[in-house]
Amino acid sequence: MYCPRMATDTRRTVAAAVAFEIGQADRSKRWLSDRTGIPYSTLDRKLKAQVDFNFSELFLIAEALRIDPSRLTPPAFVPAQEAVAS
């Protein structure tokens, strides 16, 4: 069953994770847009949690930032063993 609140929470969680990793890498939204090919205006809307990121975009972002893509996904996407270890 679809739950709009859960979808919004997930969108915010992912947007926050992406924004955090951009900051950790000391990069800008413009830099990330240039590196990934995601238009700046689209990236900005997604970082404001107005629109969902798709998995392809998260993979491109992880590649550009040189991080594991799982760092950009909600905890529900992390296997149980990894979640316990963190």
N, CA, C and O of each residue as an XYZ file, in Angstrom:
344
protein
N       0.822     -1.174      0.000
C       0.000      0.000      0.000
C       0.876      1.251      0.000
O       1.835      1.341      0.766
N       0.546      2.206     -0.854
C       1.306      3.448     -0.988
C       1.010      4.377      0.184
O      -0.146      4.583      0.553
N       2.047      4.923      0.750
C       1.897      5.849      1.873
C       2.617      7.162      1.512
O       3.847      7.208      1.508
N       1.859      8.220      1.211
C       2.476      9.483      0.803
C       3.478     10.032      1.817
O       4.504     10.592      1.431
N       3.191      9.879      3.103
C       4.107     10.393      4.129
C       5.438      9.652      4.077
O       6.500     10.261      4.205
N       5.376      8.326      3.887
C       6.606      7.547      3.818
C       7.427      7.960      2.597
O       8.652      8.063      2.675
N       6.758      8.195      1.480
C       7.456      8.620      0.275
C       8.138      9.969      0.495
O       9.273     10.171      0.064
N       7.454     10.880      1.157
C       8.025     12.199      1.443
C       9.204     12.073      2.403
O      10.231     12.722      2.201
N       9.077     11.260      3.432
C      10.176     11.047      4.377
C      11.387     10.450      3.672
O      12.519     10.858      3.931
N      11.160      9.497      2.792
C      12.248      8.873      2.042
C      12.919      9.899      1.145
O      14.146      9.956      1.071
N      12.123     10.707      0.467
C      12.670     11.750     -0.410
C      13.552     12.703      0.394
O      14.635     13.075     -0.057
N      13.095     13.097      1.579
C      13.876     14.010      2.425
C      15.157     13.350      2.928
O      16.210     13.985      2.980
N      15.062     12.077      3.296
C      16.235     11.342      3.783
C      17.312     11.267      2.707
O      18.487     11.515      2.977
N      16.910     10.927      1.496
C      17.868     10.813      0.393
C      18.456     12.182      0.060
O      19.667     12.306     -0.125
N      17.616     13.206     -0.017
C      18.107     14.552     -0.316
C      19.109     15.009      0.743
O      20.136     15.602      0.410
N      18.820     14.740      1.998
C      19.730     15.121      3.085
C      21.049     14.368      2.987
O      22.112     14.940      3.230
N      20.986     13.096      2.635
C      22.216     12.303      2.489
C      23.075     12.834      1.347
O      24.294     12.939      1.483
N      22.455     13.164      0.238
C      23.203     13.714     -0.902
C      23.823     15.053     -0.510
O      25.004     15.287     -0.764
N      23.037     15.928      0.105
C      23.556     17.234      0.519
C      24.717     17.079      1.504
O      25.717     17.789      1.402
N      24.585     16.156      2.450
C      25.648     15.907      3.422
C      26.931     15.478      2.717
O      28.011     15.982      3.026
N      26.815     14.550      1.773
C      28.006     14.036      1.081
C      28.637     15.088      0.177
O      29.854     15.096     -0.005
N      27.822     15.972     -0.390
C      28.384     17.080     -1.173
C      29.244     17.945     -0.253
O      30.355     18.333     -0.612
N      28.721     18.240      0.930
C      29.478     19.029      1.905
C      30.734     18.331      2.380
O      31.791     18.952      2.501
N      30.620     17.033      2.650
C      31.784     16.253      3.101
C      32.901     16.272      2.059
O      34.083     16.289      2.403
N      32.516     16.268      0.791
C      33.503     16.268     -0.291
C      33.991     17.684     -0.612
O      34.844     17.870     -1.480
N      33.444     18.682      0.094
C      33.787     20.083     -0.134
C      33.550     20.473     -1.593
O      34.383     21.124     -2.224
N      32.389     20.056     -2.112
C      32.003     20.341     -3.494
C      30.743     21.190     -3.499
O      30.099     21.369     -2.465
N      30.400     21.702     -4.652
C      29.194     22.516     -4.799
C      28.148     21.783     -5.633
O      28.447     20.798     -6.310
N      26.922     22.284     -5.570
C      25.867     21.719     -6.417
C      26.228     21.896     -7.887
O      25.985     21.001     -8.697
N      26.809     23.048     -8.239
C      27.207     23.301     -9.630
C      28.246     22.270    -10.076
O      28.147     21.724    -11.175
N      29.237     22.004     -9.232
C      30.267     21.022     -9.561
C      29.629     19.655     -9.792
O      29.942     18.969    -10.765
N      28.729     19.267     -8.884
C      28.086     17.961     -9.001
C      27.225     17.887    -10.258
O      27.201     16.862    -10.939
N      26.532     18.955    -10.558
C      25.726     19.001    -11.780
C      26.608     18.804    -13.007
O      26.274     18.025    -13.899
N      27.727     19.507    -13.051
C      28.655     19.380    -14.182
C      29.224     17.974    -14.295
O      29.345     17.433    -15.394
N      29.574     17.380    -13.151
C      30.196     16.047    -13.156
C      29.218     14.929    -13.510
O      29.608     13.938    -14.127
N      27.959     15.082    -13.125
C      26.985     14.006    -13.325
C      26.127     14.183    -14.563
O      25.542     13.219    -15.056
N      26.045     15.406    -15.073
C      25.162     15.671    -16.204
C      23.715     15.904    -15.783
O      22.843     16.075    -16.635
N      23.455     15.913    -14.478
C      22.113     16.231    -13.986
C      21.975     17.748    -14.061
O      22.760     18.469    -13.445
N      20.983     18.242    -14.810
C      20.839     19.704    -14.908
C      20.768     20.347    -13.520
O      20.164     19.803    -12.596
N      21.400     21.517    -13.400
C      21.476     22.185    -12.105
C      20.099     22.409    -11.497
O      19.898     22.160    -10.309
N      19.153     22.875    -12.299
C      17.811     23.151    -11.766
C      17.141     21.875    -11.266
O      16.416     21.904    -10.272
N      17.376     20.760    -11.945
C      16.825     19.469    -11.514
C      17.477     19.030    -10.212
O      16.792     18.617     -9.276
N      18.789     19.120    -10.155
C      19.517     18.748     -8.941
C      19.048     19.598     -7.766
O      18.853     19.084     -6.665
N      18.869     20.880     -7.994
C      18.420     21.769     -6.935
C      17.039     21.360     -6.412
O      16.825     21.337     -5.200
N      16.107     21.040     -7.305
C      14.767     20.596     -6.882
C      14.850     19.300     -6.091
O      14.129     19.119     -5.109
N      15.720     18.407     -6.512
C      15.860     17.124     -5.826
C      16.493     17.311     -4.442
O      16.107     16.635     -3.488
N      17.452     18.216     -4.331
C      18.071     18.491     -3.035
C      17.115     19.205     -2.089
O      17.293     19.153     -0.872
N      16.112     19.864     -2.633
C      15.068     20.489     -1.807
C      13.944     19.498     -1.502
O      12.934     19.863     -0.900
N      14.125     18.250     -1.917
C      13.159     17.165     -1.687
C      11.806     17.452     -2.343
O      10.763     17.025     -1.847
N      11.836     18.175     -3.452
C      10.613     18.429     -4.204
C      10.346     17.305     -5.199
O       9.206     17.065     -5.596
N      11.420     16.620     -5.594
C      11.358     15.551     -6.586
C      12.293     14.431     -6.121
O      13.324     14.696     -5.502
N      11.928     13.177     -6.422
C      12.765     12.037     -6.043
C      14.024     11.921     -6.903
O      14.005     12.249     -8.089
N      15.115     11.454     -6.297
C      16.281     11.002     -7.049
C      15.963      9.603     -7.548
O      15.263      8.854     -6.865
N      16.463      9.229     -8.731
C      16.329      7.837     -9.149
C      17.665      7.128     -8.898
O      18.677      7.769     -8.614
N      17.650      5.822     -9.005
C      18.862      5.060     -8.688
C      20.016      5.383     -9.619
O      21.169      5.397     -9.188
N      19.731      5.641    -10.872
C      20.802      5.996    -11.819
C      21.485      7.287    -11.388
O      22.710      7.396    -11.434
N      20.691      8.256    -10.971
C      21.263      9.521    -10.510
C      22.092      9.324     -9.242
O      23.175      9.892     -9.108
N      21.583      8.523     -8.323
C      22.344      8.270     -7.095
C      23.668      7.582     -7.398
O      24.681      7.860     -6.756
N      23.654      6.691     -8.371
C      24.897      6.022     -8.761
C      25.877      7.039     -9.353
O      27.060      7.027     -9.012
N      25.391      7.923    -10.242
C      26.259      8.949    -10.837
C      26.839      9.869     -9.761
O      28.014     10.232     -9.805
N      25.998     10.237     -8.800
C      26.450     11.111     -7.709
C      27.503     10.407     -6.864
O      28.526     11.000     -6.524
N      27.259      9.156     -6.529
C      28.231      8.391     -5.739
C      29.557      8.273     -6.487
O      30.624      8.412     -5.889
N      29.490      8.020     -7.774
C      30.715      7.935     -8.581
C      31.472      9.257     -8.555
O      32.685      9.277     -8.347
N      30.756     10.363     -8.767
C      31.397     11.679     -8.796
C      32.041     12.011     -7.451
O      33.128     12.586     -7.399
N      31.357     11.640     -6.362
C      31.866     11.941     -5.025
C      32.814     10.864     -4.494
O      33.396     11.003     -3.419
N      32.952      9.798     -5.268
C      33.826      8.676     -4.901
C      33.444      8.063     -3.554
O      34.274      7.871     -2.665
N      32.143      7.763     -3.447
C      31.623      7.121     -2.238
C      30.796      5.910     -2.641
O      30.426      5.759     -3.805
N      30.512      5.059     -1.681
C      29.645      3.913     -1.933
C      28.208      4.419     -2.098
O      27.746      5.223     -1.289
N      27.503      3.965     -3.125
C      26.126      4.423     -3.340
C      25.197      4.177     -2.151
O      24.218      4.902     -1.978
N      25.485      3.184     -1.344
C      24.614      2.899     -0.199
C      24.587      4.054      0.807
O      23.666      4.140      1.619
N      25.575      4.933      0.761
C      25.584      6.086      1.663
C      24.512      7.103      1.303
O      24.233      8.022      2.073
N      23.912      6.934      0.126
C      22.901      7.873     -0.339
C      21.489      7.315     -0.250
O      20.529      7.985     -0.631
N      21.358      6.109      0.245
C      20.047      5.468      0.297
C      19.540      5.397      1.735
O      20.327      5.428      2.681
N      18.225      5.301      1.893
C      17.654      5.212      3.241
C      18.103      3.929      3.948
O      18.474      2.959      3.287
N      18.073      3.914      5.273
C      18.491      2.732      6.038
C      17.760      1.448      5.634
O      18.327      0.361      5.743
N      16.545      1.554      5.183
C      15.787      0.360      4.778
C      16.443     -0.371      3.608
O      16.155     -1.546      3.379
N      17.325      0.308      2.863
C      17.991     -0.304      1.728
C      19.317     -0.956      2.095
O      19.930     -1.630      1.267
N      19.762     -0.757      3.338
C      21.022     -1.348      3.792
C      20.748     -2.736      4.350
O      19.865     -2.895      5.193
N      21.500     -3.760      3.891
C      21.286     -5.103      4.431
C      21.416     -5.119      5.956
O      22.201     -4.360      6.525
N      20.658     -5.971      6.600
C      20.585     -6.032      8.070
C      21.955     -6.168      8.720
O      22.217     -5.508      9.725
N      22.833     -7.003      8.178
C      24.160     -7.176      8.790
C      24.951     -5.893      8.766
O      25.628     -5.574      9.744
N      24.889     -5.142      7.676
C      25.624     -3.871      7.598
C      25.032     -2.869      8.560
O      25.776     -2.111      9.182
N      23.731     -2.837      8.704
C      23.073     -1.903      9.605
C      23.502     -2.136     11.049
O      23.673     -1.185     11.811
N      23.676     -3.408     11.427
C      24.095     -3.734     12.780
C      25.544     -3.314     13.001
O      25.886     -2.854     14.091
N      26.402     -3.459     11.996
C      27.805     -3.151     12.116
C      28.061     -1.639     12.215
O      29.091     -1.233     12.753
N      27.147     -0.797     11.707
C      27.407      0.649     11.703
C      27.145      1.288     13.007
O      27.320      2.498     13.148
